[in-house]
């Protein structure tokens, strides 16, 4: 689910937007997911 949000986004997605889309309670978790995905993409 999270990967499809990154693929569909034209630019980088913010942690707050990811948090809203996935229904995550913790900003820290969303931030970690964003930065892990961005670093994997180079």
N, C-alpha and C positions, 0 to 999 in steps of 0.2 A: 504494500500500500504506500509506504513512504517513498519507495523508489519511483513509483509512477508519478508522484507529485513532483519530484525532482526532474523527471524526464519531460513532463508536460510544461514545466515552467520555462519561459523564454530567458529569464535571468535567474540569478541565485534566489532561493526562497529564504525568508527570514525564519528564525526560530519561533517567533510568535505566530506566524502564519501556519507553520508546521504543527505547532501545539494545538491550534484551533481545528485544523483539518483532521488530526488524528485523535483529538479528544484527550490529549495527555494533560495530566494535572501539573506536572513539574516543568518549569521553563528550562531547568538544567538538563533534563533528559532530551528535550527538543533541541537545545543548543548543541548538545553532544552529538546527536544524530546529524544535524546540519553540518557540523564541522568534520565529522567523520566522512560524510559523503563528499563534501567539497575537497577534502584532502585526497580522497581516492580518485577524484576526477583530475587532479593536478592543477 
